[in-house]
């Protein structure tokens, strides 16, 4: 299972490495009520516009990203967070290599 060990200390930014021309992801926690995932995006990588049935919180932990929500660009850097609303189109683009934590709670 691609999930973090419980009861053990970790540091998010050290748990996933950048890969040239790729997006790397790891499940931190995943269950029936939601999931927390860790991602590393190489520069110019991204996720095309899509919707999700639940709110999703993005926390940037390294680098910078463009988060597009309902056609509006938001530029986030390390330490900044945004909530992407349920059922609203959104996309992500790596302005430079960046890492993020994605938290989605089904509700």
Secondary structure, DSSP 8 states (H G I E B T S, - for coil): --B--TTS---GGGSS---TT-EEEEEEEEETTEEEEEEEE-TT-EEEEE--SS-EEEEEEESEEEEEETTEEEEEETT-EEEE-TTS-EEEEESSSEEEEEEEE--
